[in-house]
């Protein structure tokens, strides 16, 4: 679960903060003169009643329309070139899975860095757990998110001519929070449904997830969570980077021991302060191919986009429960992002 946006406020925030599809256009801007392009697509999803929308960032040459992706009243956006010309060649693909309640537009800060480093970056909006399309009941159906990733890969690999700049034989995944669970599941991690059903019985795991579910009357014991045990591995994914993975405590030791792709697992914060609900060292120790690292002087929400000066006040006024604009206090979020992006890019360059 590990959501980072109060679902009850999602629609209000979408309107009040000017999200509107998470792409801001400025008609007065000149043509884009950078090297990170963006375009958009959609994929049919057998498990959903709707298609899955996704963003694609890619290495570009100057041209196309200069836009800002993901900006709103709370968060800064990221510059990109809408339909900018592709650089020549085919580029390794990185799927980014957002956390519950978030959206693809919030990750321009890392998508832009990856595109400029030579990767094609695909960011799905997970139906049921994305900004403006979210519910508490959808949040507990964790097994739907890895299926979203596979559906997007099906679309792109089956229509390779439409994506000539993507190397579909070289695919990695990067996940944050609930997206971290998603990345691990596509690598072979499986959930123990009994542990998931008892997740909120005795502790909040240092997160607000259980309070959030209780607020909306969700009793995990009232739901059939057995589908969480299924094998959701997608063999097309060859590398994974996982940041503060949600429900990591519920993953079975036997499934973690069988993961055989390179995996970088990163926790945000000093180890003694990392919430147990996302603390990944024990899982990393079980995965034969995993490397584990921490980014100190950060908190779980430090992976979100940088906040504007009034962002914290807007969130308080809207009743947001989590400190989305706070960090540990010792350094700016931009510096945390720099450390994260350097580690992610370096690992993917070495393993794709």
ABEGO torsion letter per residue (X at the ends): XGBABBAAAAAAAAAAAGAGGGBBBBAABBBBABABBBBBBBBBBAABABBBBBBBBBBBBBEEBBBBBGBBAABBBBBBBBGBBBBBEBBBBBBBBBBBGBBAAAAAAAAAAAAAAGBBBBBBBBBGABBGBBBAAAAABAAAAAAAAAAAAAAAAABAAABAABBAABBBBBBBEAAAAAAAAAAGBBBBAAAAAAAAAABAGGBAAAAAAAAAGBBAAABBAAAAABBABBAABABBBBBGBBGAAABBAAAAAABABBBBBBBBEBAAABBAAABAAAAAAABAABBBBBBBGBBAAAABBBBBAAAAAAAAAAGBABBAABBAGABBAAAAAAAAAAAAAAAAAAAX
